[in-house]
Amino acid sequence: MQAVENQENHLNAKLETELKAVNARLKAARVNVSVRKSGNSLQLRSTLPIKPGDFDKNGIGTKQYDISLGIPFNFDGLNTAEEEAYELGTLIARKQFQWTDKYLGKTRVKARFITIGELIIEFERNYFQTRKRTLKSENTFNSYFYIAQTHLPKDKLAVDASFIDAVKFCTSSDSVKNELIKVIRVLCKCSGLDVPELSNLKIKATSKRKRDIPTDAEIEQAYLKFENYAINRPSKLNTREDRNNWKLWRWVYGMIATYGIRPIEIFVNPDLNWWLSSENTMNTWRVSEECKTGEREALPLYPRWVEIFNLKTDKEAIALLKAKIQDKITSKQINSARHGTDRWFRFVEMGFQPYDLRHAWAIRAHLMGIPIKAAADNLGHSVNMHTSIYQKWFSLENRKVAIEQAIKKKSKVEELEDRIIELERENERLRIDNERLRLQMGNQELMRMIN
């Protein structure tokens, strides 16, 4: 989400630059109208005749007004606002301006009666007006769109009360409710609507989610479940063309466990030539730049798992992966392919989720003493994410292991320190013995010369 936020900030900066350019062109053309941003919408600002029902305090017959036309703050909206500014400027110059419904805002009042369902229909078009369409942005939009489709009342009016009720009566977890709030903000921003009551709304977690983080031994043992499932499943399933698909999902399981990568990072443009290359001596997995947090090379914490899980030698599984992603171009197609990971975890009764393997990797890295920055970079997220989210699942057993290792490490240090002190004493004793021997030899030589 940090990457998405950075992208939005970059686009907003470009929009602000374009807004300045619009006003510069209007000024150069001597148009007595400017365009300004208000919330997520654009307004026209100009000095106009007193609006009907308004009070002429200064008695000059004119006043500066901001006119809202329901234009969203995006690139298309800026083009529309510039056109409207020229049109309004022409009416003012010709002394033909009149306060019609358009400028009185009555059309804006009508826009308030749009339904949430209508907003959702236009969501995709509005969303990509200010964003470049890539696999990454499509994947983000699809997650937003799914939440909007699932949790928003499409027949209700797009007003604060409807959105507040949608969050209030959402039966999903607190984290989903917070995601829903974020989606509502994005949806309304794209549509040029303001939702002031949601600006600071956040659901405080009332219950902690439980995770069953597997141990290293459990991960190695669970690897065998795929083949056991294939052997014991009903015979009619063994006659299907995809009867060997379990080998692909076993391989995917091994990759997630070994590298801590996100499941989708296996299916988005995998560099299998590099993976199988003899030059790849460190067995790194190259994550595509089209993925959530961009490109990176992930390293295994346990190189032996590459061999134990046959990650480079299982050619049939790799061939199945190639077939699985063939002709998969859009975000929806790729996500559809990787969803098999969750299904197969259920099929084989794994007892934990794919992302639990990622959490296990983070915990393992901590126990091994890997610097937090190195571990976070390997997983493809920020240090803050690594410490605040992933290590939150640091169980009592893991804390015991960490403390025991720290005690052992301290004992070893103390043992070495004691040994150093002992050697220093031994060295001092030898120095004294050597000095005594030197003096004795000197005395003997002196006596020989006297005699």
Summary of the structure (lengths in Angstrom):
residues: 451
radius of gyration: 34.0
end to end distance: 95.6
largest distance: 136.6
contacts: 1238
relative contact order: 0.07
helix: 61%
strand: 7%
